[in-house]
Amino acid sequence: MTAPPPTSAAESKLARSALMGAVFLMATSAIGPGFITQTASFTVELGAAFACAIVLSIIVDIAVQLNVWRVIGVSGLRAHELGNKVLPGVGYLLAALVVIGGVVFNIGNIAGSGLGVDAMMGIDPRIGGAVSALLAIGIFLSKRAGLALDRVVVGLGLLMILATAFIAVTSNPPVGEALVNVVRPEQFDFLAVTTIIGGTVGGYITYAGAHRMLDAGRTGPAHVKEITRSSVISILVTGLMRMLLFLAILGVAVGGAELAASDPAGSAFKAAAGEVGLRVYGLVLWAASLTSVIGAAYTSISFLTTSRTADRTRNLLTVVFIAVTATIFVFLQKAPVTLLIFAGTFNGLILPIGLGVLLWVAWRRRDLLGGYRYPAWLLAVGVLAWLLTLYLGYNSLQGLEDL
């Protein structure tokens, strides 16, 4: 394996910033309004036993992301470009699924940012959502949009983690009990594991960090170590946030506080720290939603473009994407339930199709990897994870029966 070409100190700093941006883009794309609601609901339902589900999901998520980042990073091609090279038309199908799901869920992300602003400052969610969308648009209109994106997602990601850690400490959770339940859970819910796996690496989230890494130019066999390290860290950041959120809510729940079924996370934060806790919850929800708006828009447009598309063109398309979804939110105030069910089904299909394509490239298309010999153990781990995604995809199709 050849070593990466020498770079100047300034270029190395930019490269590190871009890789960190890729890590946090994937992590914060996963940490959206749905992530917060899912974590809160399962914590209330399963108690300390939810710790086991979280750890198992992190292991599976790492298996998925190791393969996704490795194949995309070494090949230097986006997932849909690889799909079309494996079987013409598959890439277009994958792109369609990602974009349709991204549009609908981005409406929900903008709605979440509006609710976060409302919890922080008592402002109408439509106004808060519209202003948040304008902030996201401003990032992609800036002269150095890539650098701005990296700094924003890293900054907001760290802010979410610190704010949630504050509430976790305040709520005084039974950490020892949670640790015991990691290896010996009082109860086990397979649905909880599969649900949070789908919420962490499903849909557009799967490719957010890997596609950002491509735009940062960290591709090819020479960068395998960086690619591997970044893919694992991205999942660990997401796992850390989920664990902190779990502990924050668990401490309140075991303390006997009554949590609102409609907003368990918000009521838990308020029970832990009063009005300050409610404001902190608003901040976390807003930051989680805004970064998900950025991630959904960026990744969706990356599936409508190629590695040859000019940065300015890609950024302008991203601006249009955010503007359209924000306009829909302002007029509808929320995504219709039917659309959300359909989008959830698309997300459930994206992972098995996309991961299947990437694993095929790893196994049979060494020519697309620049002659790189893919590790057999990693391919085997990926296949096991892919089998689980088939189950997730089947479950998502069953959701259509609710229509």
N, C-alpha and C positions, 0 to 999 in steps of 0.2 A: 504494500500500500504506500503510495507516495504521500509526502507531507504537504500540508497546505502551503501555498506560496507565501513568501515573506511579505509582511505588510507594515506600514508605518504605524506609529503609536496612535495617531488620530484615527486611522482606519480600523485599528484593533478596538479602540474605544467604541466606535460606532457599531462595529460588529457585535460586541458584547451587549451594547444597548439594544440592538435589534433582536438578538437571541433572547434577552430578558423580556423584551416586548412580546415575542412569540410565545414564551412561557406563560406570561400573564394574560395574553389575549385568549389563549385556550382556557386557562383557569377561570378568568372572569366571565368568559362567554358561558361557561357552565353554571356560574354562580349568578343566577337570575332570580326573578320573582318566584318562578316555579320551584327552583332549588330550595329557596327559603321556606316555602309552604310545605313542600314534601318533607323536608327535614323536621320541621316543627310537628307536623301531623304524625309522622312515624315515631317521634320521640314521645309524644303524649300517649300513643297507642301501645308502644313496646317498652317504654321506660329504658332502664340501663341496658337491656338486651339488644337495643338498636346499635350498640357499639360494635357488636359482632358483624352485623350487616354492613356497617360502614367500612370496616377493615376488609371484609371479603370483596366489597365493591371496588375498593382501591386497588386490590391485587388484580382483579379482572381488567379494570380501567388501564392499569399500567401495561398489561399484556396487549391490549388493543392499541394503545398509543405508541408503544415501542415499535410495532409493526407498521403503523400508519406513517409515523415520522421517518422511520428508516427507509421505507420504499420510496416515499415522495422525496425525501431529502437526497438520497443517493441518486435517484433518476433525474432530479431537477425538473420534473414535470408535475403539473397539478393532477388531482385524482381523476377528473373527467378527461384530461388528455391521455392519461394512461388507459382509462376505460375504452376510449375509442381506438387505441392501438391494439388492445387485446381483442375487442370485438366491436367493429364499427356500429355506432348507435348507442352502445351502453353508456358512454360518457355523456351523451346528450340526455339520456334518461336520468342519470344520476344528477346532472345539473338541474333538470326540471324539478326533480323532487326536492333538492336543496333550496332552490329559489322560491318555490311555492310555499314550502314550510317556513322559510325565512321571512317571507312577507307577512304571513299570518302571525307568527310568533313575535315579530318585531312590533306589531301593533300592541301585543301584550306587554312587551318590554317597555314601550313608551308609556303605556298605562301604568306600569309599575313605577316608573320614574315620577309620574304625576302624583301617585299615591304617596311616594316617599317625600316629595316636597310638601304635600298636604300634612303629613305627620310631623315634619320638621317645623313648618311655618304657618300651617293653616291656610294655604293658598289653594284655590280651585284646582283639582287634579288636571283638568284640561289645559289650564295655563301652565302648570308645572311641567306637564308632559311636552307641551309645545316648546317651552323654553329649553328643556333638556335636549330636545331634538335639534334645536338651533345650535346648542353647544357642540353636539356631535357633528353637525354640518360644518361648524367652524374649524374643527380639527382637520377635516378633509379638504378644506379650502385654503389652509395655511400653506405657505411656500415650502415648508419642510414637513409635509403631512405625515410621512413615515415616522420621523423622529417624534413629532407631536403625539401620534397615536401610541407609540411605545411608552412615552413618559406618562401619558394620561392613564393608560390601563395599569401600569405598574403603581403609580401613585394612588389611584382609587382602590386597587387591589390591596395594597398595604393598609390603607385607611380602613377598609372593611374588616380586615383581620384584627387590627388593633382595637377598633370599636367593639367588635364582637368579643374579643378577649377580655375587655373591661367588664362587660356584662357577665361573662362566664365566671370571672372572679367574684363579682358582686353577688351572684346568685348562689354561691357556695355549693357547687354540685358534689355528689358523692363519687369522686374520682376513682377511689379504690374499688367501689362496686362496679363501675363502668369497666375498669381494667379486667376484673374477674370475668365479666360477661363477654369480653372479647374472645376468650378461649373456652368458657363454659357458660353459654347464654342460658338464662332462665327460660326463654322461649325463642323459637327461631321462625322467621317469616320469610320464605323464599321470595314472595311477592315484593317485599320491601327491598331485598337485594337487587332483583331484576329491575325494579322501578327506578332506583337511584342510579343504577348502571346506565340505563337508557337516558336518564336526565343529565348524566355527566359526559358521556361520549356518544350520545345519539344525535342524529340530524346534522346540522351544519357545524356543531361544536367539534365533531370528530376531526375536522380539517382546518379549523381556525388557526391553530398554532403552526401546523406544518406548512400551510400556504403562506403565512407571514414569514416563515423562515426562508421560503423560496425567494420572496421579494427582497429579503435581506441579503441574498446571494450566498448563503451558507449551504452549498449543495455539493454533491459528489462524494465518492468513496473517501476522499481525504478528510472529510468532516464528520465521519461516522461517530467519533467519540463525542463531539459537541452535540450532534443530533440526538444521540442516545441519552446523554445527560439532561438535555433540555426537555425531552419527552417525559422522562420520569419526574423531573422537578415540577412540571406543569400539573401532573396528577397529584403530587404530594401537596402542592399549594391548595388545590381544590379540596383534597382530603382534610387538610388542616382547618380550612374554613368550615367544612361540614362538622368536624369534630368539635370545634369551638362553639358553633351554633347549637349543636346537640347538647353540650355541657351546660350552656347558658339556659336553655329551656328545661333540661333535666333538673337542674338545681331548684328552679321555681316549682316544677311539677311535684317533686318529692316533698317540697315544703308545704304542700297542701293548697296552693293557690288555684283558683278556678280560672281556667284559660278559655277565652272565647273561641268557640268552634269555627267561627268565620275568619278569625285572625289570631291563631294561637301564638305565632311568633311575636306580633306586636303587643299582645296582652302579657306575654312572658317578659318581654323587655321592660314593660311598664311596672309589672309586679316586682321585678328585680331592683329597679332604680327609680321608681316614681316617674315624674314628668321628664326628668333627665333621660331615663331609659326610653321613654316614648320618642324623644327627639333623636336619641342614638339609633333607635330602630329605623326612624325615617331616613337618617343619614345612610345606614347600611342598605336599606331597600333602594334608595335613590342611586347610590354608587353601584350596586349590583345591577340595577336596571339599565343605567346609562352605559356601563361597560358591555352589557349584553346587546344593547342597541348598536354599539360600535362593532362588536363581534359579528352579529347577525348580518349587518349591512356589508361589512368588509368581506366576509366569507361568501355570502351569496353572490356578490359581484365578482369575486375571484373565480366562480364557476361560470360566469358569463364572458370571461376574458381568457386570454392565454398568456404564456410567458413573454410573448412578443408585444403585448398591448402596452402602450405608453402609460406611464404613471399618472399623468394628468388626466388622460381619458378614463382610467380606472377610478380615480378620485371623484371626477365629475359624475360618473355613473353611480358611485356610492352616495353622493349628495342627493341625487334624484331618488334613489331607493329610500333614503331616510325621509325625504320630504313627502313622498307619496304615502308611506306608512304613517307618518305623523298626521297628515291631512285626513286620512281615513279614521285615525283615532279621535281627532278633534270633532269630527262629525258623528261618528258612531259611539264614541266614548269607550267602547270595548269591542273586541273581536267576537262576532256571533259564535255561539256554542258549536253549531254545525261545522263552521270553518276550522275551529280549534280541534275538533275531533278528526277531521280530514288531515289537518296538518300533523297531528300526532301520529296518524297512520303513516304519512310520508316519512316522518322521522324514524319510525320503526323499521321502514324498508331501506332507508339510506345506509344504515350500518352494515347489514348483511350483504347488500349488493356491493357497496364500496369496498368493504374489507375483503370480500371474496375476490374482487378484481386485483387488489393490491397483493394478496397472498398468491394469486396465480402468477403475477409478475415476479414475485420473489422465488417461486418454484420453477417456472418454465421460461421466463423471459429475461434471462441474464443479459441479453443484448441491450435491454432498456436500462440496465443498472451499470452500464459502463464496464461490464465484465466482472463486477463485484460478486464474490461468492457469498451468498446469503447463509447465515448460520442456521444449521438444521434445527437446533434447539429452539431458536426464536420462531422459526416457521411452525414447529410443532405446537408451541404455546399459542401462536396466532390461530391455528386451526381449531384448537380447543375453545378459544374465545369466540371464534366465528360460529361454532356450533351453538353456543349460548345465544348469539345474536339472532340465529334462526328462530329460536324460541321466542325471543323478544319481538321479532318481526311477526310471528304467528299471533302473538297476543295483541299486537297493534291492529292487525286485520280484524280480530274479533271485536274491536272497538266500533267498527262500522255497524255492528248489529244494534248499537244504541241509537242509531239515527232513525 
